[in-house]
Amino acid sequence: MSAPIGDDVYVMTGATLVDAEVERSVVFPDATLKGTTVRRSIIDAGSYLEGVARSSALIGPTTRIPARSESDAD
């Protein structure tokens, strides 16, 4: 498992990064990023992002954005 951390990144204690790439972002406590790319974003406390890419995003507290499965597609 890797989590490349780019320039200007602050990951607070308690955040979890698994196979995530983060650049120029702030990740708050208890946020979880799995298989996710985040650039120029703020990921608030308790958020969960999986299998997505976000740029210039503001993800609110306790937001859940899991990867969509094929069964979820319209």
KABEL-V173584 format. One record per residue. N is the residue number from 1. D_LAST is the distance of its C-alpha to the last C-alpha in Angstrom with 1 decimal. Layout:
BEGIN
N/D_LAST
N/D_LAST
END
This chain:
BEGIN
1/31.7
2/32.3
3/31.7
4/33.2
5/34.5
6/35.3
7/37.7
8/37.9
9/35.9
10/36.8
11/35.3
12/36.8
13/38.1
14/35.7
15/32.6
16/30.9
17/29.8
18/28.5
19/27.6
20/27.1
21/28.6
22/30.0
23/32.0
24/33.7
25/32.0
26/33.0
27/31.5
28/32.8
29/34.0
30/31.6
31/28.7
32/26.8
33/25.3
34/24.0
35/22.9
36/22.7
37/24.4
38/25.8
39/28.1
40/30.1
41/28.4
42/29.5
43/27.8
44/29.3
45/30.6
46/28.5
47/25.2
48/23.0
49/21.0
50/19.6
51/18.3
52/18.0
53/20.4
54/21.8
55/24.7
56/26.8
57/24.8
58/26.3
59/24.5
60/26.0
61/27.6
62/25.6
63/22.2
64/19.7
65/17.2
66/16.3
67/14.5
68/10.8
69/10.7
70/8.8
71/8.2
72/6.6
73/3.8
74/0.0
END
